[in-house]
Every structure is written in structure tokens, then in C-alpha cells.
Amino acid sequence: MTELTTDPELTVQEDGSHYWHWRARIVATGEIVEFGITEESPQYGPRLFRKNMYEVGYKNAEPLLPPFNTTEDVEVRRVSINDDLFILGHVFHGLKDIQEHVEMSLYKDYSHERARQLDPIASCDVHVGEMWYPYPCFDSSDFASENRSYQNFIFRAQSITQDDMKMLSELPNQGNQCRISEVVPSAMLPMVYYVGDGSTMLVALEI
């Protein structure tokens, strides 16, 4: 979910094509991002982009609207990382318990590598997959001390598959690698996101 911080503004390109752009705040993370949408190319959309596709090219622009049907029946709430979560019939005792059940782990981008199969510390009838991305590092001190990461978790009644992780990796990035939003397809729910720091996490459940 986003809140506008500027009104949409129309830009007319030299070739006569139109491009709307505006800025908004992502409610879940507080991040201010710039959006754009093109209308005149049927094969492209309309599609929502984080970058001006006329400047970076269609293939390099980051699409925010996924090419699959979505659901509005999503409840997103922020809870403590120590709260019990009832997911698919099992109670997870906070974030640490979820992390100990991870059986498949993917480093950020499925296109670069396949997800790794893990031996989870704990197990139950619910299977957990994780996609993670390390915090950015800018100098040698950061590389030496930074160990935080952005974490997205999915839950299944069956074993997590490579296709599950691929679908997770293709969800739109809402900022700080968060894949939870109102456009999450019901097939991906439930989900949990942890920004890697602080005492709260986001939980998305199908209503």
C-alpha cells in the first residue's frame, strides 16, 4: 500500500508518447519511491515502473505490477518478532522459530542461482522457504561487521519446491526487498517479512 507525496505529472516524450510519474511513500516500510506508468504500448501494459522506461529501456525498468492475477483478500499486519503465529495449523513461536524451520533458502534472485536445500533445526507439518538479501555495505568496516539481512518467508503444507522459490523471487520488490503487498497472489500466502533489524515483522494472511 502506498500514499502519494506528489500528484501524478504527465510528461510527453519527443516521439509524442506519454509517461505519467509521481512519488509515493510505501506504508509498510516508510520508503519514498518514484513511480511511472506508460499507457500507449498495449504489449507493455499499462505497466507500473520504478524507473522511467524511456530512459533505461523497457527491459531494464523494474515492473511493480506482476503478470499474474492477484487477490485483494490479504490481511497484512505488523507483529512482534516474539509473537506466536498460527500458520497452516501450526503455532510458530516468533521469528526465531520460523527461521529454525527453513528447509529451502534463496539468495535474493532466482535468476542467478537455484535455492539451496537445508536441514532445518526444527520440523513440523508446515514447510518454510526463505529468500534473503544482505544489508548493503559501503566500506571495509561494514563488510567486517554487517550481518543483517532482509528476509521473506513462505509457508506450505507440502515440501517447498524450486518453483515456489522462483515465484517468491518474482514478486514485486516493495522496498528493502519486502515482497509483501496488496498484490500478493493468494497462492503465495501466508508470508512473513523481517527487515533484518528491530522488534517487529510483517505477516500477510489470506482473509
C-alpha positions in Angstrom: 0.0 0.0 0.0 1.3 3.5 -0.9 0.4 7.1 -0.1 1.0 9.8 -2.7 3.6 12.5 -1.8 3.3 14.3 -5.2 0.4 14.5 -7.7 0.9 12.5 -10.9 2.6 14.6 -13.6 2.3 14.0 -17.3 5.5 14.0 -19.5 5.2 14.0 -23.2 8.2 12.4 -25.0 9.8 13.7 -28.2 8.0 11.0 -30.1 4.7 12.0 -28.7 4.3 9.1 -26.3 3.0 9.8 -22.8 4.5 8.9 -19.4 3.0 9.6 -16.0 5.2 9.8 -13.0 4.8 10.6 -9.3 6.3 9.9 -5.9 4.7 7.9 -3.1 5.5 6.5 0.4 5.4 2.8 0.9 3.3 2.4 4.0 4.9 -0.9 5.1 8.4 0.4 5.1 8.2 4.3 5.0 10.4 4.3 1.9 9.8 7.2 -0.6 10.0 5.9 -4.2 9.3 7.3 -7.6 6.8 5.6 -9.9 5.9 5.9 -13.5 3.3 4.4 -15.8 3.1 4.1 -19.6 -0.2 3.8 -21.4 0.3 3.8 -25.1 2.0 0.5 -25.6 -0.5 -2.3 -25.4 2.1 -5.0 -25.4 3.7 -3.4 -22.3 0.7 -2.8 -20.1 -0.3 -0.4 -18.9 2.5 -1.2 -16.6 3.9 0.4 -13.4 7.6 1.1 -13.2 10.0 2.4 -10.6 12.2 3.9 -13.3 11.4 5.8 -16.5 11.3 3.1 -19.1 12.1 5.7 -21.8 15.4 6.5 -20.1 16.6 3.0 -19.1 14.7 0.9 -21.6 11.8 -1.5 -21.1 14.0 -4.5 -20.3 15.8 -2.6 -17.6 12.8 -0.9 -16.0 11.6 -2.7 -12.8 7.9 -3.7 -13.2 5.9 -3.3 -10.0 2.7 -4.9 -11.2 3.1 -8.7 -11.7 1.9 -10.5 -14.8 -0.5 -12.8 -12.8 -3.8 -12.4 -11.2 -3.8 -11.0 -7.7 -6.1 -11.0 -4.7 -7.5 -8.3 -2.5 -8.3 -10.8 0.2 -5.0 -10.2 2.0 -4.6 -9.1 5.7 -1.2 -7.5 6.4 -0.3 -6.8 10.0 2.8 -5.8 11.9 3.5 -8.0 15.0 6.3 -8.5 17.4 9.1 -10.9 16.4 8.3 -12.7 19.6 4.6 -13.2 19.0 3.1 -16.7 18.4 1.8 -17.1 14.8 -0.8 -19.7 13.9 0.1 -20.7 10.3 -1.4 -23.7 8.5 -2.4 -25.3 11.7 0.9 -24.9 13.5 2.0 -22.4 16.1 5.4 -20.7 15.4 6.8 -19.2 18.5 8.2 -16.0 16.9 10.7 -15.2 14.2 13.5 -17.4 15.6 11.2 -20.4 15.5 10.3 -19.7 11.8 14.0 -19.4 10.9 14.7 -22.7 12.5 12.1 -24.4 10.2 13.6 -23.1 7.0 14.2 -26.0 4.6 15.0 -24.1 1.4 16.9 -20.8 1.2 17.4 -18.5 -1.8 19.8 -15.6 -2.0 17.7 -12.7 -3.5 17.5 -13.5 -7.2 16.3 -16.9 -8.5 17.7 -16.0 -12.0 21.3 -16.1 -10.6 21.1 -19.4 -8.7 18.8 -22.1 -7.5 17.6 -22.2 -4.0 19.6 -24.3 -1.5 18.1 -27.3 0.3 18.7 -27.1 4.0 18.5 -29.4 7.0 16.2 -27.4 9.3 16.9 -27.2 13.0 13.2 -27.9 13.7 10.5 -29.6 11.7 6.7 -30.0 11.7 3.9 -30.4 9.2 4.5 -26.9 7.8 7.4 -26.3 5.4 9.2 -23.0 5.3 11.1 -21.3 2.5 13.2 -18.2 2.8 14.5 -15.6 0.4 17.1 -13.3 1.9 19.4 -10.4 0.9 22.2 -8.9 2.9 22.3 -5.3 4.0 24.3 -3.1 1.7 28.0 -2.5 2.7 29.8 0.7 1.7 33.3 0.3 3.3 35.6 -2.3 4.9 34.1 -1.6 8.3 30.6 -2.5 7.0 31.9 -5.7 5.4 33.6 -6.7 8.6 30.7 -6.1 11.0 27.4 -6.2 9.0 25.5 -9.5 9.3 21.9 -8.3 8.9 19.7 -9.4 6.0 16.2 -8.7 4.6 14.1 -11.9 4.9 10.9 -13.1 3.2 9.4 -16.4 4.3 6.7 -18.6 2.6 4.8 -21.5 4.2 3.5 -24.7 2.6 1.7 -27.8 3.7 4.0 -29.7 1.3 7.8 -29.6 0.8 9.0 -26.3 -0.6 9.9 -26.5 -4.3 12.2 -24.6 -6.6 9.0 -23.3 -8.4 7.8 -21.9 -5.0 11.0 -20.0 -4.6 11.0 -18.8 -8.2 7.5 -17.4 -7.7 8.7 -15.7 -4.5 11.7 -14.1 -6.2 9.4 -12.7 -9.0 7.1 -10.9 -6.6 7.5 -7.1 -6.9 10.0 -5.5 -4.5 8.2 -3.1 -2.2 11.4 -1.6 -0.8 14.1 -3.2 1.3 13.4 -6.5 -0.6 10.0 -6.8 1.0 7.7 -9.0 -1.1 4.5 -8.4 0.9 1.9 -6.1 -0.6 -1.8 -5.9 -1.5 -0.8 -7.5 -4.9 0.5 -10.8 -3.4 -1.3 -13.7 -5.2 -3.2 -15.9 -2.9 -1.0 -18.9 -4.0 1.9 -17.3 -2.1 0.1 -16.8 1.2 0.8 -16.9 4.1 4.0 -14.9 4.1 6.3 -13.2 6.7 8.8 -10.4 6.2 11.5 -9.2 8.5 13.6 -6.1 7.6 16.6 -7.6 9.5 16.6 -5.2 12.4 14.1 -4.1 15.1 11.4 -5.9 17.1 8.6 -6.2 14.6 7.8 -8.2 11.4 5.1 -8.1 8.7 2.6 -11.0 8.3 0.4 -11.5 5.3 -2.5 -13.9 5.6 -5.4 -14.7 3.2 -8.7 -13.5 4.7 
